[in-house]
Amino acid sequence: MTRLKLADLADEKPVRLTVEVSARLHRELLAYATALNGGDAKGAPTPERLIPPMIERFIATDRSYAKARRTVQPG
């Protein structure tokens, strides 16, 4: 099995956002969802379910952002 960066998709109360992505990115998200589902497109998460945890992971692992955030937080 392929080791992907997204481990699980937590069920939390969502906040609705409208995001426009390119057709190419949409295809990549569909392919990623299929890979996350063990290669089976049936039952794979939708791009809408993938995007929030991807952004969370990106923010959590962005060292420059973490450093900047530490320097601007009131102490």
Secondary structure, DSSP 8 states (H G I E B T S, - for coil): ----S-----------------HHHHHHHHHHHHHHTTT-STT---HHHHHHHHHHHHHHT-HHHHHHHHHHS--
